Amino acid sequence: MKKVGVVVRTALSAAMVIAGFCCVGQTAIAQNSNPAAQDQMQQPDNQKPAAEMKTFAGKIVKAGNVLVLSDPEGQATYKLDDQKKAREFVNKNVKVTGVLDASTGMIRVTAIEPV
């Protein structure tokens, strides 16, 4: 009789462990089948949405050792990531197309055209 009790307790313990693993597996499967949950897990909270392409007008001028875009009123200047493209338009009024990184004040230049 004691042997039967030991077998039953061992079987119950094993069944509980197996049931626990099954529950954990189902939770993982449910999370993996939800694309929104996957996106939330893969993207950190500090990641910003894709920036918007804009057009900026102004004059390319030299500020120290770098070329910048100065707006028509001269109240704002924007750093330009493509100094090579900007070199062609020094002291000229231009239209710059690109994405502004507001935290650094730099425009990721796509195109520069004379106005």
Secondary structure, DSSP 8 states (H G I E B T S, - for coil): -HHHHHHHHHHHHHHHHHHHHHHHHHHHHHHHT-HHHHHHHHS-TT------EEEEEEEEEEETTEEEEE-TTSS-EEEES-HHHHHTTBTSEEEEEEEEETTTTEEEEEEEEE-
